[in-house]
Amino acid sequence: MTGERLPLTAAIAARRASDAAAVSRRLRAERARHLAERPAATGRQEVETPWLELIVAGTRFALPLDVLAAVAPLGRPSPVLSTAPGLIGAISHRGAIVAVLDLAPLLGLGARPAPSMGMVLVPRAVPGIGLLADAVGSVRTWSMAALDAATAGAAAVLRPPLSGRSPDGILLVAVDRLLAGALPTDAPATLPVPTLPAPTLPVTDPSSADVIPGA
């Protein structure tokens, strides 16, 4: 044998880390492009906001891009005992413990076996919580006027934590409502901090800036 091959699990882990890094680079580029191309708006209806498209259990959703702090591969979460719906375990992210919640039950799609792979989205407001999606899509930009018009036609079927619908039918998620209902009131007591090994996957923040100025 002329060279060594990585074990299959190591190769898969490296691929997932590479995917997460690619997503992070793409998000940084999209943020920069959005700022560069953003026209001067004279009112709320003209304001355009970027959203990150997700796939969860075969359904398309979108989260506001500026509420996300980081994107990381799921890897192998450590088990955690808790009554929180959708909690599949915890990962080590940049030296901190992040409890990972599957978005499927939180978005009304029902419980499912814990996914073995996916992308974890870490919101800025609660950096100790990660939201698991099956896949991350493109960054979409819509004006408030377009979102208001599309949402008006779907208001009867939208339920929290959904806040609206895009013109092409993507369901929009209100992250603050999602997080408010994600954990029980005794969450600190029911989320014991596990002992995790030091992270071995390079996980990158999708933006070097904390917020999008003016968003």
Biotite code that builds the C-alpha atoms (Angstrom):
import biotite.structure as struc

atoms = struc.array([
    struc.Atom([0.000, 0.000, 0.000], chain_id="A", res_id=1, res_name="MET", atom_name="CA", element="C"),
    struc.Atom([1.540, 3.308, -1.032], chain_id="A", res_id=2, res_name="THR", atom_name="CA", element="C"),
    struc.Atom([-0.350, 5.519, 1.358], chain_id="A", res_id=3, res_name="GLY", atom_name="CA", element="C"),
    struc.Atom([-2.713, 5.556, 4.309], chain_id="A", res_id=4, res_name="GLU", atom_name="CA", element="C"),
    struc.Atom([-6.431, 6.007, 4.037], chain_id="A", res_id=5, res_name="ARG", atom_name="CA", element="C"),
    struc.Atom([-8.459, 7.877, 6.582], chain_id="A", res_id=6, res_name="LEU", atom_name="CA", element="C"),
    struc.Atom([-10.947, 5.663, 8.438], chain_id="A", res_id=7, res_name="PRO", atom_name="CA", element="C"),
    struc.Atom([-14.432, 6.020, 6.992], chain_id="A", res_id=8, res_name="LEU", atom_name="CA", element="C"),
    struc.Atom([-15.767, 7.835, 10.070], chain_id="A", res_id=9, res_name="THR", atom_name="CA", element="C"),
    struc.Atom([-12.878, 10.327, 9.964], chain_id="A", res_id=10, res_name="ALA", atom_name="CA", element="C"),
    struc.Atom([-13.456, 10.916, 6.254], chain_id="A", res_id=11, res_name="ALA", atom_name="CA", element="C"),
    struc.Atom([-17.162, 11.560, 6.858], chain_id="A", res_id=12, res_name="ILE", atom_name="CA", element="C"),
    struc.Atom([-16.368, 13.938, 9.738], chain_id="A", res_id=13, res_name="ALA", atom_name="CA", element="C"),
    struc.Atom([-13.882, 15.817, 7.568], chain_id="A", res_id=14, res_name="ALA", atom_name="CA", element="C"),
    struc.Atom([-16.469, 16.119, 4.781], chain_id="A", res_id=15, res_name="ARG", atom_name="CA", element="C"),
    struc.Atom([-19.101, 17.485, 7.177], chain_id="A", res_id=16, res_name="ARG", atom_name="CA", element="C"),
    struc.Atom([-16.624, 20.008, 8.575], chain_id="A", res_id=17, res_name="ALA", atom_name="CA", element="C"),
    struc.Atom([-15.752, 21.054, 5.031], chain_id="A", res_id=18, res_name="SER", atom_name="CA", element="C"),
    struc.Atom([-19.459, 21.463, 4.234], chain_id="A", res_id=19, res_name="ASP", atom_name="CA", element="C"),
    struc.Atom([-19.958, 23.662, 7.304], chain_id="A", res_id=20, res_name="ALA", atom_name="CA", element="C"),
    struc.Atom([-16.960, 25.805, 6.367], chain_id="A", res_id=21, res_name="ALA", atom_name="CA", element="C"),
    struc.Atom([-18.342, 26.189, 2.830], chain_id="A", res_id=22, res_name="ALA", atom_name="CA", element="C"),
    struc.Atom([-21.708, 27.287, 4.229], chain_id="A", res_id=23, res_name="VAL", atom_name="CA", element="C"),
    struc.Atom([-19.964, 29.811, 6.471], chain_id="A", res_id=24, res_name="SER", atom_name="CA", element="C"),
    struc.Atom([-18.015, 31.270, 3.549], chain_id="A", res_id=25, res_name="ARG", atom_name="CA", element="C"),
    struc.Atom([-21.196, 31.489, 1.485], chain_id="A", res_id=26, res_name="ARG", atom_name="CA", element="C"),
    struc.Atom([-23.064, 33.259, 4.279], chain_id="A", res_id=27, res_name="LEU", atom_name="CA", element="C"),
    struc.Atom([-20.264, 35.799, 4.685], chain_id="A", res_id=28, res_name="ARG", atom_name="CA", element="C"),
    struc.Atom([-20.328, 36.467, 0.947], chain_id="A", res_id=29, res_name="ALA", atom_name="CA", element="C"),
    struc.Atom([-24.127, 36.819, 0.951], chain_id="A", res_id=30, res_name="GLU", atom_name="CA", element="C"),
    struc.Atom([-24.009, 39.273, 3.868], chain_id="A", res_id=31, res_name="ARG", atom_name="CA", element="C"),
    struc.Atom([-21.402, 41.361, 2.059], chain_id="A", res_id=32, res_name="ALA", atom_name="CA", element="C"),
    struc.Atom([-23.352, 41.279, -1.197], chain_id="A", res_id=33, res_name="ARG", atom_name="CA", element="C"),
    struc.Atom([-26.584, 42.208, 0.545], chain_id="A", res_id=34, res_name="HIS", atom_name="CA", element="C"),
    struc.Atom([-24.954, 45.236, 2.160], chain_id="A", res_id=35, res_name="LEU", atom_name="CA", element="C"),
    struc.Atom([-23.290, 46.319, -1.081], chain_id="A", res_id=36, res_name="ALA", atom_name="CA", element="C"),
    struc.Atom([-26.461, 46.028, -3.179], chain_id="A", res_id=37, res_name="GLU", atom_name="CA", element="C"),
    struc.Atom([-28.962, 47.206, -0.610], chain_id="A", res_id=38, res_name="ARG", atom_name="CA", element="C"),
    struc.Atom([-30.721, 50.304, -1.976], chain_id="A", res_id=39, res_name="PRO", atom_name="CA", element="C"),
    struc.Atom([-31.721, 53.235, 0.162], chain_id="A", res_id=40, res_name="ALA", atom_name="CA", element="C"),
    struc.Atom([-35.209, 52.485, 1.466], chain_id="A", res_id=41, res_name="ALA", atom_name="CA", element="C"),
    struc.Atom([-37.710, 55.202, 2.248], chain_id="A", res_id=42, res_name="THR", atom_name="CA", element="C"),
    struc.Atom([-40.157, 53.064, 4.217], chain_id="A", res_id=43, res_name="GLY", atom_name="CA", element="C"),
    struc.Atom([-40.703, 49.703, 5.875], chain_id="A", res_id=44, res_name="ARG", atom_name="CA", element="C"),
    struc.Atom([-42.329, 48.169, 2.795], chain_id="A", res_id=45, res_name="GLN", atom_name="CA", element="C"),
    struc.Atom([-39.203, 48.775, 0.700], chain_id="A", res_id=46, res_name="GLU", atom_name="CA", element="C"),
    struc.Atom([-36.776, 47.218, 3.167], chain_id="A", res_id=47, res_name="VAL", atom_name="CA", element="C"),
    struc.Atom([-35.297, 43.939, 1.937], chain_id="A", res_id=48, res_name="GLU", atom_name="CA", element="C"),
    struc.Atom([-34.116, 41.360, 4.450], chain_id="A", res_id=49, res_name="THR", atom_name="CA", element="C"),
    struc.Atom([-31.988, 38.231, 3.904], chain_id="A", res_id=50, res_name="PRO", atom_name="CA", element="C"),
    struc.Atom([-33.277, 34.834, 5.028], chain_id="A", res_id=51, res_name="TRP", atom_name="CA", element="C"),
    struc.Atom([-31.457, 31.494, 5.193], chain_id="A", res_id=52, res_name="LEU", atom_name="CA", element="C"),
    struc.Atom([-33.399, 28.672, 3.564], chain_id="A", res_id=53, res_name="GLU", atom_name="CA", element="C"),
    struc.Atom([-33.533, 25.329, 5.416], chain_id="A", res_id=54, res_name="LEU", atom_name="CA", element="C"),
    struc.Atom([-34.875, 21.873, 4.725], chain_id="A", res_id=55, res_name="ILE", atom_name="CA", element="C"),
    struc.Atom([-36.506, 20.102, 7.686], chain_id="A", res_id=56, res_name="VAL", atom_name="CA", element="C"),
    struc.Atom([-38.258, 16.762, 7.136], chain_id="A", res_id=57, res_name="ALA", atom_name="CA", element="C"),
    struc.Atom([-38.722, 17.585, 3.459], chain_id="A", res_id=58, res_name="GLY", atom_name="CA", element="C"),
    struc.Atom([-40.308, 21.001, 4.085], chain_id="A", res_id=59, res_name="THR", atom_name="CA", element="C"),
    struc.Atom([-38.753, 24.360, 3.204], chain_id="A", res_id=60, res_name="ARG", atom_name="CA", element="C"),
    struc.Atom([-38.398, 26.957, 5.941], chain_id="A", res_id=61, res_name="PHE", atom_name="CA", element="C"),
    struc.Atom([-36.369, 30.147, 6.309], chain_id="A", res_id=62, res_name="ALA", atom_name="CA", element="C"),
    struc.Atom([-34.805, 31.929, 9.293], chain_id="A", res_id=63, res_name="LEU", atom_name="CA", element="C"),
    struc.Atom([-33.691, 35.583, 9.327], chain_id="A", res_id=64, res_name="PRO", atom_name="CA", element="C"),
    struc.Atom([-29.995, 35.529, 8.504], chain_id="A", res_id=65, res_name="LEU", atom_name="CA", element="C"),
    struc.Atom([-29.071, 38.204, 11.037], chain_id="A", res_id=66, res_name="ASP", atom_name="CA", element="C"),
    struc.Atom([-30.294, 36.145, 14.028], chain_id="A", res_id=67, res_name="VAL", atom_name="CA", element="C"),
    struc.Atom([-27.731, 33.397, 13.389], chain_id="A", res_id=68, res_name="LEU", atom_name="CA", element="C"),
    struc.Atom([-24.276, 33.408, 14.949], chain_id="A", res_id=69, res_name="ALA", atom_name="CA", element="C"),
    struc.Atom([-22.787, 30.190, 13.553], chain_id="A", res_id=70, res_name="ALA", atom_name="CA", element="C"),
    struc.Atom([-23.332, 27.059, 11.487], chain_id="A", res_id=71, res_name="VAL", atom_name="CA", element="C"),
    struc.Atom([-21.785, 23.745, 12.550], chain_id="A", res_id=72, res_name="ALA", atom_name="CA", element="C"),
    struc.Atom([-21.997, 20.096, 11.448], chain_id="A", res_id=73, res_name="PRO", atom_name="CA", element="C"),
    struc.Atom([-23.950, 17.827, 13.796], chain_id="A", res_id=74, res_name="LEU", atom_name="CA", element="C"),
    struc.Atom([-21.120, 15.351, 14.293], chain_id="A", res_id=75, res_name="GLY", atom_name="CA", element="C"),
    struc.Atom([-21.759, 12.898, 17.128], chain_id="A", res_id=76, res_name="ARG", atom_name="CA", element="C"),
    struc.Atom([-23.840, 14.571, 19.858], chain_id="A", res_id=77, res_name="PRO", atom_name="CA", element="C"),
    struc.Atom([-23.423, 13.378, 23.439], chain_id="A", res_id=78, res_name="SER", atom_name="CA", element="C"),
    struc.Atom([-26.672, 12.167, 25.055], chain_id="A", res_id=79, res_name="PRO", atom_name="CA", element="C"),
    struc.Atom([-28.402, 14.525, 27.495], chain_id="A", res_id=80, res_name="VAL", atom_name="CA", element="C"),
    struc.Atom([-31.361, 13.701, 29.755], chain_id="A", res_id=81, res_name="LEU", atom_name="CA", element="C"),
    struc.Atom([-34.085, 16.321, 29.466], chain_id="A", res_id=82, res_name="SER", atom_name="CA", element="C"),
    struc.Atom([-37.810, 16.834, 28.974], chain_id="A", res_id=83, res_name="THR", atom_name="CA", element="C"),
    struc.Atom([-37.197, 19.368, 26.194], chain_id="A", res_id=84, res_name="ALA", atom_name="CA", element="C"),
    struc.Atom([-38.995, 18.349, 22.980], chain_id="A", res_id=85, res_name="PRO", atom_name="CA", element="C"),
    struc.Atom([-36.660, 17.438, 20.166], chain_id="A", res_id=86, res_name="GLY", atom_name="CA", element="C"),
    struc.Atom([-33.476, 17.462, 22.246], chain_id="A", res_id=87, res_name="LEU", atom_name="CA", element="C"),
    struc.Atom([-31.119, 14.955, 20.654], chain_id="A", res_id=88, res_name="ILE", atom_name="CA", element="C"),
    struc.Atom([-27.944, 15.681, 22.626], chain_id="A", res_id=89, res_name="GLY", atom_name="CA", element="C"),
    struc.Atom([-25.151, 18.193, 23.008], chain_id="A", res_id=90, res_name="ALA", atom_name="CA", element="C"),
    struc.Atom([-22.101, 19.117, 20.962], chain_id="A", res_id=91, res_name="ILE", atom_name="CA", element="C"),
    struc.Atom([-18.928, 21.013, 21.726], chain_id="A", res_id=92, res_name="SER", atom_name="CA", element="C"),
    struc.Atom([-18.804, 24.197, 19.656], chain_id="A", res_id=93, res_name="HIS", atom_name="CA", element="C"),
    struc.Atom([-15.847, 26.579, 19.927], chain_id="A", res_id=94, res_name="ARG", atom_name="CA", element="C"),
    struc.Atom([-15.142, 25.361, 23.448], chain_id="A", res_id=95, res_name="GLY", atom_name="CA", element="C"),
    struc.Atom([-18.748, 25.707, 24.675], chain_id="A", res_id=96, res_name="ALA", atom_name="CA", element="C"),
    struc.Atom([-21.537, 23.177, 25.188], chain_id="A", res_id=97, res_name="ILE", atom_name="CA", element="C"),
    struc.Atom([-24.474, 23.545, 22.778], chain_id="A", res_id=98, res_name="VAL", atom_name="CA", element="C"),
    struc.Atom([-27.705, 21.605, 23.353], chain_id="A", res_id=99, res_name="ALA", atom_name="CA", element="C"),
    struc.Atom([-29.042, 20.512, 19.951], chain_id="A", res_id=100, res_name="VAL", atom_name="CA", element="C"),
    struc.Atom([-32.776, 20.626, 19.280], chain_id="A", res_id=101, res_name="LEU", atom_name="CA", element="C"),
    struc.Atom([-34.271, 18.948, 16.220], chain_id="A", res_id=102, res_name="ASP", atom_name="CA", element="C"),
    struc.Atom([-36.369, 21.534, 14.392], chain_id="A", res_id=103, res_name="LEU", atom_name="CA", element="C"),
    struc.Atom([-38.914, 18.972, 13.145], chain_id="A", res_id=104, res_name="ALA", atom_name="CA", element="C"),
    struc.Atom([-41.049, 18.701, 16.326], chain_id="A", res_id=105, res_name="PRO", atom_name="CA", element="C"),
    struc.Atom([-40.580, 22.396, 17.110], chain_id="A", res_id=106, res_name="LEU", atom_name="CA", element="C"),
    struc.Atom([-42.058, 23.290, 13.725], chain_id="A", res_id=107, res_name="LEU", atom_name="CA", element="C"),
    struc.Atom([-45.063, 20.983, 14.102], chain_id="A", res_id=108, res_name="GLY", atom_name="CA", element="C"),
    struc.Atom([-43.745, 18.190, 11.885], chain_id="A", res_id=109, res_name="LEU", atom_name="CA", element="C"),
    struc.Atom([-43.896, 15.584, 14.632], chain_id="A", res_id=110, res_name="GLY", atom_name="CA", element="C"),
    struc.Atom([-41.269, 13.590, 16.483], chain_id="A", res_id=111, res_name="ALA", atom_name="CA", element="C"),
    struc.Atom([-38.849, 11.466, 14.473], chain_id="A", res_id=112, res_name="ARG", atom_name="CA", element="C"),
    struc.Atom([-35.801, 9.302, 15.159], chain_id="A", res_id=113, res_name="PRO", atom_name="CA", element="C"),
    struc.Atom([-32.779, 11.413, 15.970], chain_id="A", res_id=114, res_name="ALA", atom_name="CA", element="C"),
    struc.Atom([-31.087, 12.374, 12.677], chain_id="A", res_id=115, res_name="PRO", atom_name="CA", element="C"),
    struc.Atom([-27.536, 11.112, 12.252], chain_id="A", res_id=116, res_name="SER", atom_name="CA", element="C"),
    struc.Atom([-26.437, 14.110, 10.228], chain_id="A", res_id=117, res_name="MET", atom_name="CA", element="C"),
    struc.Atom([-27.431, 17.685, 9.503], chain_id="A", res_id=118, res_name="GLY", atom_name="CA", element="C"),
    struc.Atom([-26.433, 21.281, 10.108], chain_id="A", res_id=119, res_name="MET", atom_name="CA", element="C"),
    struc.Atom([-26.701, 22.960, 13.515], chain_id="A", res_id=120, res_name="VAL", atom_name="CA", element="C"),
    struc.Atom([-27.677, 26.647, 13.519], chain_id="A", res_id=121, res_name="LEU", atom_name="CA", element="C"),
    struc.Atom([-26.643, 28.613, 16.605], chain_id="A", res_id=122, res_name="VAL", atom_name="CA", element="C"),
    struc.Atom([-28.812, 31.703, 17.262], chain_id="A", res_id=123, res_name="PRO", atom_name="CA", element="C"),
    struc.Atom([-27.206, 34.860, 18.626], chain_id="A", res_id=124, res_name="ARG", atom_name="CA", element="C"),
    struc.Atom([-29.811, 35.277, 21.369], chain_id="A", res_id=125, res_name="ALA", atom_name="CA", element="C"),
    struc.Atom([-29.196, 31.858, 22.977], chain_id="A", res_id=126, res_name="VAL", atom_name="CA", element="C"),
    struc.Atom([-25.685, 30.639, 22.073], chain_id="A", res_id=127, res_name="PRO", atom_name="CA", element="C"),
    struc.Atom([-26.121, 27.542, 24.266], chain_id="A", res_id=128, res_name="GLY", atom_name="CA", element="C"),
    struc.Atom([-28.865, 26.196, 21.963], chain_id="A", res_id=129, res_name="ILE", atom_name="CA", element="C"),
    struc.Atom([-28.420, 24.779, 18.470], chain_id="A", res_id=130, res_name="GLY", atom_name="CA", element="C"),
    struc.Atom([-31.237, 24.194, 15.963], chain_id="A", res_id=131, res_name="LEU", atom_name="CA", element="C"),
    struc.Atom([-30.817, 21.127, 13.762], chain_id="A", res_id=132, res_name="LEU", atom_name="CA", element="C"),
    struc.Atom([-31.880, 21.268, 10.099], chain_id="A", res_id=133, res_name="ALA", atom_name="CA", element="C"),
    struc.Atom([-31.461, 18.468, 7.570], chain_id="A", res_id=134, res_name="ASP", atom_name="CA", element="C"),
    struc.Atom([-29.813, 20.822, 5.093], chain_id="A", res_id=135, res_name="ALA", atom_name="CA", element="C"),
    struc.Atom([-29.026, 24.493, 4.566], chain_id="A", res_id=136, res_name="VAL", atom_name="CA", element="C"),
    struc.Atom([-30.019, 26.086, 1.275], chain_id="A", res_id=137, res_name="GLY", atom_name="CA", element="C"),
    struc.Atom([-29.411, 29.469, -0.259], chain_id="A", res_id=138, res_name="SER", atom_name="CA", element="C"),
    struc.Atom([-29.796, 32.947, 1.189], chain_id="A", res_id=139, res_name="VAL", atom_name="CA", element="C"),
    struc.Atom([-33.028, 34.519, -0.080], chain_id="A", res_id=140, res_name="ARG", atom_name="CA", element="C"),
    struc.Atom([-33.916, 38.205, -0.013], chain_id="A", res_id=141, res_name="THR", atom_name="CA", element="C"),
    struc.Atom([-37.465, 39.571, -0.011], chain_id="A", res_id=142, res_name="TRP", atom_name="CA", element="C"),
    struc.Atom([-38.985, 42.994, 0.560], chain_id="A", res_id=143, res_name="SER", atom_name="CA", element="C"),
    struc.Atom([-41.354, 43.507, 3.458], chain_id="A", res_id=144, res_name="MET", atom_name="CA", element="C"),
    struc.Atom([-44.109, 44.376, 0.981], chain_id="A", res_id=145, res_name="ALA", atom_name="CA", element="C"),
    struc.Atom([-43.689, 41.042, -0.824], chain_id="A", res_id=146, res_name="ALA", atom_name="CA", element="C"),
    struc.Atom([-43.688, 39.096, 2.457], chain_id="A", res_id=147, res_name="LEU", atom_name="CA", element="C"),
    struc.Atom([-46.743, 40.934, 3.774], chain_id="A", res_id=148, res_name="ASP", atom_name="CA", element="C"),
    struc.Atom([-48.670, 40.189, 0.561], chain_id="A", res_id=149, res_name="ALA", atom_name="CA", element="C"),
    struc.Atom([-47.709, 36.505, 0.549], chain_id="A", res_id=150, res_name="ALA", atom_name="CA", element="C"),
    struc.Atom([-48.444, 36.101, 4.252], chain_id="A", res_id=151, res_name="THR", atom_name="CA", element="C"),
    struc.Atom([-51.880, 37.691, 3.979], chain_id="A", res_id=152, res_name="ALA", atom_name="CA", element="C"),
    struc.Atom([-53.014, 34.812, 1.797], chain_id="A", res_id=153, res_name="GLY", atom_name="CA", element="C"),
    struc.Atom([-51.791, 32.210, 4.279], chain_id="A", res_id=154, res_name="ALA", atom_name="CA", element="C"),
    struc.Atom([-52.634, 33.831, 7.606], chain_id="A", res_id=155, res_name="ALA", atom_name="CA", element="C"),
    struc.Atom([-55.381, 31.320, 8.371], chain_id="A", res_id=156, res_name="ALA", atom_name="CA", element="C"),
    struc.Atom([-53.020, 28.350, 8.300], chain_id="A", res_id=157, res_name="VAL", atom_name="CA", element="C"),
    struc.Atom([-49.949, 29.869, 9.962], chain_id="A", res_id=158, res_name="LEU", atom_name="CA", element="C"),
    struc.Atom([-49.332, 28.923, 13.580], chain_id="A", res_id=159, res_name="ARG", atom_name="CA", element="C"),
    struc.Atom([-46.513, 29.939, 15.944], chain_id="A", res_id=160, res_name="PRO", atom_name="CA", element="C"),
    struc.Atom([-43.581, 29.805, 15.596], chain_id="A", res_id=161, res_name="PRO", atom_name="CA", element="C"),
    struc.Atom([-44.292, 30.536, 11.920], chain_id="A", res_id=162, res_name="LEU", atom_name="CA", element="C"),
    struc.Atom([-44.448, 34.240, 11.182], chain_id="A", res_id=163, res_name="SER", atom_name="CA", element="C"),
    struc.Atom([-45.243, 34.303, 7.491], chain_id="A", res_id=164, res_name="GLY", atom_name="CA", element="C"),
    struc.Atom([-44.695, 32.915, 4.017], chain_id="A", res_id=165, res_name="ARG", atom_name="CA", element="C"),
    struc.Atom([-42.494, 33.977, 1.130], chain_id="A", res_id=166, res_name="SER", atom_name="CA", element="C"),
    struc.Atom([-43.859, 34.672, -2.361], chain_id="A", res_id=167, res_name="PRO", atom_name="CA", element="C"),
    struc.Atom([-42.643, 31.212, -3.457], chain_id="A", res_id=168, res_name="ASP", atom_name="CA", element="C"),
    struc.Atom([-44.175, 29.365, -0.523], chain_id="A", res_id=169, res_name="GLY", atom_name="CA", element="C"),
    struc.Atom([-41.263, 29.071, 1.924], chain_id="A", res_id=170, res_name="ILE", atom_name="CA", element="C"),
    struc.Atom([-42.482, 29.153, 5.532], chain_id="A", res_id=171, res_name="LEU", atom_name="CA", element="C"),
    struc.Atom([-40.837, 31.846, 7.660], chain_id="A", res_id=172, res_name="LEU", atom_name="CA", element="C"),
    struc.Atom([-39.853, 31.092, 11.247], chain_id="A", res_id=173, res_name="VAL", atom_name="CA", element="C"),
    struc.Atom([-39.932, 33.617, 14.101], chain_id="A", res_id=174, res_name="ALA", atom_name="CA", element="C"),
    struc.Atom([-36.853, 32.496, 16.018], chain_id="A", res_id=175, res_name="VAL", atom_name="CA", element="C"),
    struc.Atom([-37.811, 34.313, 19.227], chain_id="A", res_id=176, res_name="ASP", atom_name="CA", element="C"),
    struc.Atom([-41.154, 32.459, 19.347], chain_id="A", res_id=177, res_name="ARG", atom_name="CA", element="C"),
    struc.Atom([-39.437, 29.197, 18.471], chain_id="A", res_id=178, res_name="LEU", atom_name="CA", element="C"),
    struc.Atom([-36.927, 29.542, 21.305], chain_id="A", res_id=179, res_name="LEU", atom_name="CA", element="C"),
    struc.Atom([-39.587, 30.680, 23.777], chain_id="A", res_id=180, res_name="ALA", atom_name="CA", element="C"),
    struc.Atom([-41.442, 27.395, 23.323], chain_id="A", res_id=181, res_name="GLY", atom_name="CA", element="C"),
    struc.Atom([-38.414, 25.161, 22.801], chain_id="A", res_id=182, res_name="ALA", atom_name="CA", element="C"),
    struc.Atom([-37.393, 24.525, 26.407], chain_id="A", res_id=183, res_name="LEU", atom_name="CA", element="C"),
    struc.Atom([-39.423, 23.857, 29.554], chain_id="A", res_id=184, res_name="PRO", atom_name="CA", element="C"),
    struc.Atom([-39.303, 26.424, 32.329], chain_id="A", res_id=185, res_name="THR", atom_name="CA", element="C"),
    struc.Atom([-36.987, 24.150, 34.329], chain_id="A", res_id=186, res_name="ASP", atom_name="CA", element="C"),
    struc.Atom([-34.543, 23.935, 31.415], chain_id="A", res_id=187, res_name="ALA", atom_name="CA", element="C"),
    struc.Atom([-31.399, 24.843, 33.395], chain_id="A", res_id=188, res_name="PRO", atom_name="CA", element="C"),
    struc.Atom([-32.098, 21.992, 35.806], chain_id="A", res_id=189, res_name="ALA", atom_name="CA", element="C"),
    struc.Atom([-32.960, 19.497, 33.089], chain_id="A", res_id=190, res_name="THR", atom_name="CA", element="C"),
    struc.Atom([-30.002, 20.247, 30.861], chain_id="A", res_id=191, res_name="LEU", atom_name="CA", element="C"),
    struc.Atom([-27.013, 18.886, 32.787], chain_id="A", res_id=192, res_name="PRO", atom_name="CA", element="C"),
    struc.Atom([-23.717, 19.808, 31.192], chain_id="A", res_id=193, res_name="VAL", atom_name="CA", element="C"),
    struc.Atom([-22.062, 16.648, 29.878], chain_id="A", res_id=194, res_name="PRO", atom_name="CA", element="C"),
    struc.Atom([-18.321, 16.116, 29.744], chain_id="A", res_id=195, res_name="THR", atom_name="CA", element="C"),
    struc.Atom([-17.349, 16.319, 26.099], chain_id="A", res_id=196, res_name="LEU", atom_name="CA", element="C"),
    struc.Atom([-13.994, 15.797, 24.420], chain_id="A", res_id=197, res_name="PRO", atom_name="CA", element="C"),
    struc.Atom([-12.257, 18.782, 22.913], chain_id="A", res_id=198, res_name="ALA", atom_name="CA", element="C"),
    struc.Atom([-13.736, 19.612, 19.496], chain_id="A", res_id=199, res_name="PRO", atom_name="CA", element="C"),
    struc.Atom([-11.907, 18.017, 16.578], chain_id="A", res_id=200, res_name="THR", atom_name="CA", element="C"),
    struc.Atom([-13.858, 19.636, 13.755], chain_id="A", res_id=201, res_name="LEU", atom_name="CA", element="C"),
    struc.Atom([-13.093, 23.180, 12.593], chain_id="A", res_id=202, res_name="PRO", atom_name="CA", element="C"),
    struc.Atom([-16.347, 25.127, 12.977], chain_id="A", res_id=203, res_name="VAL", atom_name="CA", element="C"),
    struc.Atom([-16.506, 28.600, 11.524], chain_id="A", res_id=204, res_name="THR", atom_name="CA", element="C"),
    struc.Atom([-18.701, 31.547, 12.383], chain_id="A", res_id=205, res_name="ASP", atom_name="CA", element="C"),
    struc.Atom([-20.699, 32.523, 9.270], chain_id="A", res_id=206, res_name="PRO", atom_name="CA", element="C"),
    struc.Atom([-19.813, 36.178, 9.739], chain_id="A", res_id=207, res_name="SER", atom_name="CA", element="C"),
    struc.Atom([-16.933, 38.083, 11.242], chain_id="A", res_id=208, res_name="SER", atom_name="CA", element="C"),
    struc.Atom([-19.405, 40.834, 12.197], chain_id="A", res_id=209, res_name="ALA", atom_name="CA", element="C"),
    struc.Atom([-21.872, 40.418, 15.049], chain_id="A", res_id=210, res_name="ASP", atom_name="CA", element="C"),
    struc.Atom([-24.825, 41.971, 13.234], chain_id="A", res_id=211, res_name="VAL", atom_name="CA", element="C"),
    struc.Atom([-25.741, 43.355, 9.850], chain_id="A", res_id=212, res_name="ILE", atom_name="CA", element="C"),
    struc.Atom([-25.635, 47.123, 10.280], chain_id="A", res_id=213, res_name="PRO", atom_name="CA", element="C"),
    struc.Atom([-29.039, 48.649, 9.747], chain_id="A", res_id=214, res_name="GLY", atom_name="CA", element="C"),
    struc.Atom([-30.817, 45.265, 9.536], chain_id="A", res_id=215, res_name="ALA", atom_name="CA", element="C"),
])
